[in-house]
């Protein structure tokens, strides 16, 4: 079967390369593998035949895959003919991001603890269909080379600071600070460290690919027409709330379309004080008119979406505000839809 794949990783692996990406037709993860000792793809098959340079993240390639060859720790493996890999074109980050954004995982299962490795017994003991590839967005990161000449990448995701191997040896950027980026995470095969005395093997968590993203353009806070959550809060209440980068909240709250609904007397999850300012943004889902949540504490000035709260709490918040200021009475989209009905 011939498919097209947007490459998100071309990283080093025992005996060759680990190539991974997303199918353009189904947006499913694919890791092409060969019948070799470590399922690696031959190094020479992972080069752009036009330029003679390695295939890079955001390259669009065509290849043949014949059958699924999942391992317990790498379910996305597909047997592929290495000679069939053909470079098609380079895709710009601006064009690729809308689709890649749908694949961003805000909470990959293997980042839910702070360990940098996984005991193989986890896969031997339990039947699992857990993914071994994930795409995350980070606000910043740092590349460095340690004393063992191994390249590492530091980044923060959720509440954890990570220090993981960076296995994209074709990446030509210098060590140092990185701005907003997409990271392709992978779980490696069983590996035994040569620096210890234990014969314990581990599956290490890796960063196999990196894509730099353009900075988020924030609407200037001093303009009267700005309708990002950040701008409205600054204009109405003279402060800019602290927003976590988790789930790309800052990026969403910096976009337009938000409006202020009102203030509720419920207690803040962060500081325990009463007074939650509620902002909303219109969207449609399955032909239904719906509204995103932006919740800012008047006391500690921390802002968040609704995901940190329980469904019961959000329902109480909704009910308390609807009696004072129904969301459809202050949403320009809803008002316009009523007028045009």
C-alpha positions as CSV (number, residue, x, y, z in Angstrom):
1,X,0.0,0.0,0.0
2,X,1.4,3.4,-1.0
3,X,0.9,6.2,1.4
4,X,2.2,9.8,1.9
5,X,3.7,10.6,5.3
6,X,4.6,14.0,6.8
7,X,7.9,13.3,8.5
8,X,8.2,14.4,12.1
9,X,11.4,12.4,13.1
10,X,14.5,11.0,11.4
11,X,16.7,10.0,14.3
12,X,19.6,7.7,15.0
13,X,19.0,4.1,16.0
14,X,21.1,1.0,16.4
15,X,22.2,0.0,12.9
16,X,20.4,2.7,11.1
17,X,17.5,5.2,11.4
18,X,14.2,5.6,13.1
19,X,11.8,7.4,10.7
20,X,8.3,8.4,12.0
21,X,5.5,10.7,10.9
22,X,1.8,11.1,10.3
23,X,-0.2,9.8,7.3
24,X,-1.7,12.6,5.3
25,X,-4.9,10.7,4.6
26,X,-5.8,9.4,8.1
27,X,-3.5,11.5,10.3
28,X,-2.4,8.3,12.0
29,X,1.1,7.8,13.3
30,X,3.4,5.6,11.3
31,X,6.9,4.3,12.1
32,X,8.2,2.5,9.0
33,X,10.4,-0.5,9.9
34,X,12.5,-3.0,8.0
35,X,13.2,-6.7,8.6
36,X,16.5,-6.0,10.4
37,X,18.0,-6.7,13.8
38,X,16.5,-3.6,15.5
39,X,13.7,-2.9,12.9
40,X,15.8,0.0,11.8
41,X,15.5,1.6,8.4
42,X,18.8,1.7,6.4
43,X,20.5,5.0,6.7
44,X,20.8,5.5,2.9
45,X,17.0,5.2,2.5
46,X,16.4,8.2,4.7
47,X,18.0,10.7,2.5
48,X,16.4,13.2,0.0
49,X,17.4,11.9,-3.4
50,X,17.1,15.4,-4.9
51,X,19.5,17.1,-2.5
52,X,21.5,14.3,-1.1
53,X,20.7,15.5,2.4
54,X,18.8,13.7,5.2
55,X,15.1,13.7,5.2
56,X,14.0,16.2,7.8
57,X,10.8,17.0,9.8
58,X,8.1,18.6,7.7
59,X,9.3,16.7,4.5
60,X,6.5,15.0,2.7
61,X,7.5,11.5,1.5
62,X,5.8,8.7,-0.3
63,X,6.5,5.1,0.7
64,X,5.1,1.6,0.5
65,X,3.9,-0.2,3.7
66,X,2.7,-3.8,3.6
67,X,1.6,-4.9,7.0
68,X,1.3,-3.7,10.6
69,X,4.2,-5.0,12.8
70,X,3.3,-3.7,16.2
71,X,5.5,-4.4,19.2
72,X,4.1,-4.0,22.7
73,X,6.2,-0.9,23.2
74,X,5.9,0.4,19.7
75,X,2.4,-0.1,18.3
76,X,2.8,2.2,15.3
77,X,5.4,0.0,13.4
78,X,4.6,-0.8,9.8
79,X,6.7,-3.0,7.6
80,X,8.0,-0.9,4.7
81,X,10.2,-1.3,1.7
82,X,13.1,1.1,2.3
83,X,13.7,1.5,-1.5
84,X,10.2,2.9,-1.9
85,X,10.8,6.0,0.2
86,X,10.5,9.0,-2.1
87,X,10.8,12.7,-1.2
88,X,7.9,14.8,-2.6
89,X,8.2,18.3,-1.2
90,X,8.9,20.4,1.9
91,X,5.9,21.6,3.7
92,X,6.0,25.0,5.5
93,X,5.3,25.1,9.2
94,X,2.5,27.6,8.6
95,X,0.7,25.1,6.2
96,X,1.4,22.0,8.4
97,X,0.5,23.4,11.8
98,X,-3.3,23.4,11.5
99,X,-3.3,19.6,11.0
100,X,-0.4,19.0,13.4
101,X,-2.3,21.0,16.0
102,X,-4.9,18.2,16.1
103,X,-2.2,15.7,16.9
104,X,-0.7,17.6,19.8
105,X,-1.1,15.5,23.0
106,X,-1.5,17.7,26.1
107,X,-0.9,14.7,28.4
108,X,1.0,11.8,26.8
109,X,0.7,8.7,29.1
110,X,4.4,8.3,29.3
111,X,4.9,11.9,30.6
112,X,2.5,11.4,33.5
113,X,5.3,10.5,35.8
114,X,8.7,12.2,36.1
115,X,10.9,9.2,35.2
116,X,12.9,9.3,32.1
117,X,12.6,5.5,31.4
118,X,10.2,2.7,31.5
119,X,10.8,-0.8,32.9
120,X,10.2,-3.5,30.2
121,X,8.3,-5.5,32.7
122,X,5.5,-3.0,32.3
123,X,5.0,-4.3,28.7
124,X,5.6,-8.0,29.6
125,X,3.2,-8.0,32.5
126,X,0.3,-6.1,30.9
127,X,-1.3,-6.2,27.6
128,X,-1.1,-2.7,26.3
129,X,-2.0,-0.7,23.2
130,X,-0.5,2.5,24.5
131,X,1.2,4.7,21.9
132,X,4.9,5.1,21.7
133,X,4.9,8.4,19.7
134,X,3.5,11.7,20.7
135,X,3.6,15.3,19.6
136,X,3.7,18.1,22.2
137,X,4.1,21.8,22.1
138,X,6.4,23.6,24.5
139,X,6.9,27.3,25.0
140,X,10.7,27.0,25.3
141,X,13.4,24.4,25.5
142,X,17.2,24.2,25.7
143,X,19.6,21.9,23.8
144,X,22.9,21.0,25.3
145,X,25.7,18.4,25.0
146,X,26.7,16.6,28.2
147,X,30.2,15.4,29.3
148,X,29.6,12.1,27.5
149,X,29.1,14.0,24.2
150,X,25.4,13.0,24.2
151,X,22.9,15.7,23.1
152,X,20.1,16.4,25.6
153,X,17.1,18.6,25.5
154,X,15.6,20.4,28.5
155,X,11.9,21.5,28.5
156,X,9.0,22.0,30.8
157,X,5.7,20.1,30.2
158,X,2.9,20.4,32.7
159,X,4.5,20.6,36.1
160,X,7.6,18.6,35.2
161,X,11.0,19.8,34.1
162,X,12.4,17.2,31.6
163,X,15.9,16.3,30.6
164,X,15.7,13.7,27.8
165,X,18.1,12.4,25.1
166,X,17.8,14.3,21.8
167,X,18.3,11.6,19.1
168,X,18.0,13.8,15.9
169,X,21.7,13.9,15.1
170,X,20.9,15.6,11.7
171,X,19.6,18.7,13.5
172,X,22.0,21.5,12.7
173,X,20.9,24.0,15.2
174,X,23.4,25.0,17.9
175,X,23.1,24.2,21.5
176,X,21.2,26.9,23.5
177,X,17.8,28.3,24.1
178,X,14.9,27.5,21.8
179,X,11.6,29.3,21.6
180,X,8.1,27.8,21.0
181,X,8.5,24.4,19.5
182,X,6.9,21.1,18.6
183,X,8.7,18.0,20.0
184,X,8.2,14.5,18.6
185,X,8.5,12.1,21.5
186,X,9.3,8.4,21.2
187,X,9.8,5.4,23.4
188,X,13.0,3.5,22.4
189,X,13.7,-0.2,22.3
190,X,15.2,-2.0,25.3
191,X,18.6,-0.5,26.1
192,X,21.1,-1.3,28.8
193,X,23.4,1.5,29.9
194,X,27.1,0.9,29.6
195,X,27.8,3.3,32.5
196,X,26.5,1.2,35.4
197,X,27.0,-2.3,36.8
198,X,23.4,-3.4,36.6
199,X,22.1,-5.6,33.8
200,X,18.7,-4.0,34.0
201,X,17.4,-2.8,30.6
202,X,15.1,0.1,30.1
203,X,12.9,1.7,27.5
204,X,14.1,5.3,27.4
205,X,11.9,8.3,26.7
206,X,13.4,10.2,23.7
207,X,12.9,13.4,21.8
208,X,13.3,12.3,18.2
209,X,12.3,15.4,16.3
210,X,12.0,19.1,16.8
211,X,10.1,21.8,14.8
212,X,10.5,25.4,15.6
213,X,7.3,27.4,15.6
214,X,6.8,31.1,14.9
215,X,6.1,33.2,18.0
216,X,2.4,33.8,18.9
217,X,1.2,37.2,17.7
218,X,-0.5,38.8,20.7
219,X,-3.0,41.6,20.0
220,X,-1.6,44.8,21.6
221,X,-3.2,45.3,25.0
222,X,-3.6,49.0,24.6
223,X,-5.9,48.9,21.6
224,X,-9.6,49.6,22.2
225,X,-10.7,47.0,19.6
226,X,-8.6,44.1,21.0
227,X,-10.7,41.1,22.0
228,X,-8.3,38.6,23.2
229,X,-8.9,37.4,26.8
230,X,-5.6,39.0,27.8
231,X,-6.5,42.4,26.2
232,X,-10.0,42.5,27.7
233,X,-8.7,41.7,31.2
234,X,-6.1,44.5,30.9
235,X,-8.6,47.0,29.6
236,X,-11.3,46.2,32.1
237,X,-9.3,45.3,35.2
238,X,-5.9,46.8,34.6
239,X,-3.8,43.6,34.9
240,X,-2.7,40.7,32.7
241,X,-3.4,37.3,34.2
242,X,-0.8,34.6,34.6
243,X,-1.6,31.9,32.1
244,X,0.1,28.5,32.1
245,X,1.5,27.2,28.7
246,X,-0.2,23.8,29.5
247,X,-2.7,22.8,26.7
248,X,-1.5,25.9,24.8
249,X,-3.7,28.0,27.0
250,X,-1.7,31.2,26.5
251,X,-1.9,30.9,22.7
252,X,-5.7,30.4,22.8
253,X,-6.3,33.3,25.3
254,X,-4.1,35.6,23.1
255,X,-6.4,35.1,20.1
256,X,-9.4,37.2,19.2
257,X,-13.1,36.4,19.7
258,X,-13.3,36.5,23.5
259,X,-15.8,38.5,25.6
260,X,-16.4,39.0,29.3
261,X,-19.5,37.4,30.8
262,X,-19.3,38.3,34.4
263,X,-18.0,37.4,37.9
264,X,-18.9,34.5,40.1
265,X,-18.5,34.2,43.9
266,X,-17.2,30.7,43.8
267,X,-13.8,29.9,45.3
268,X,-10.6,29.8,43.2
269,X,-8.9,26.4,42.9
270,X,-5.4,28.0,43.2
271,X,-5.7,30.4,46.2
272,X,-9.1,29.6,47.8
273,X,-10.4,33.2,47.5
274,X,-13.8,34.1,46.0
275,X,-14.3,36.0,42.9
276,X,-13.8,34.3,39.5
277,X,-14.0,36.5,36.4
278,X,-15.4,34.5,33.5
279,X,-14.6,35.1,29.8
280,X,-16.1,33.1,26.9
281,X,-15.5,32.5,23.2
282,X,-18.0,31.3,20.7
283,X,-17.5,28.1,18.6
284,X,-19.6,25.6,16.8
285,X,-19.5,21.8,17.3
286,X,-21.8,19.3,15.5
287,X,-24.0,22.3,14.5
288,X,-24.3,23.4,18.1
289,X,-23.5,26.8,19.4
290,X,-21.0,26.5,22.2
291,X,-18.6,28.6,24.2
292,X,-15.0,28.1,25.4
293,X,-14.2,29.0,29.0
294,X,-11.6,31.4,30.3
295,X,-11.6,31.8,34.1
296,X,-9.4,34.3,35.9
297,X,-9.2,34.7,39.7
298,X,-9.6,38.3,40.9
299,X,-7.3,37.7,43.9
300,X,-4.3,35.6,42.7
301,X,-4.8,36.7,39.0
302,X,-4.2,33.2,37.6
303,X,-6.2,32.3,34.5
304,X,-7.1,28.9,33.2
305,X,-9.6,27.0,31.0
306,X,-12.3,24.8,32.5
307,X,-10.2,21.6,32.5
308,X,-8.7,22.1,35.9
309,X,-12.2,22.2,37.5
310,X,-14.6,19.3,38.1
311,X,-17.6,19.1,35.8
312,X,-19.8,19.7,38.9
313,X,-17.9,23.0,39.6
314,X,-18.2,24.2,36.0
315,X,-21.9,23.4,36.1
316,X,-22.3,25.5,39.2
317,X,-20.3,28.3,37.6
318,X,-22.4,28.2,34.5
319,X,-25.7,28.2,36.5
320,X,-24.6,31.1,38.7
321,X,-23.7,33.3,35.8
322,X,-26.7,32.4,33.6
323,X,-29.0,33.9,36.2
324,X,-27.1,37.2,36.1
325,X,-25.8,37.4,32.5
326,X,-26.8,34.6,30.1
327,X,-23.9,33.9,27.8
328,X,-26.1,34.3,24.6
329,X,-27.1,37.8,25.7
330,X,-23.4,39.0,25.5
331,X,-22.1,36.9,22.7
332,X,-22.0,38.9,19.4
333,X,-22.1,35.6,17.4
334,X,-25.2,34.4,19.2
335,X,-26.9,37.7,18.9
336,X,-26.1,37.9,15.2
337,X,-27.5,34.4,14.6
338,X,-30.8,35.3,16.3
339,X,-31.1,38.5,14.2
340,X,-30.4,36.6,11.0
341,X,-32.6,33.6,11.7
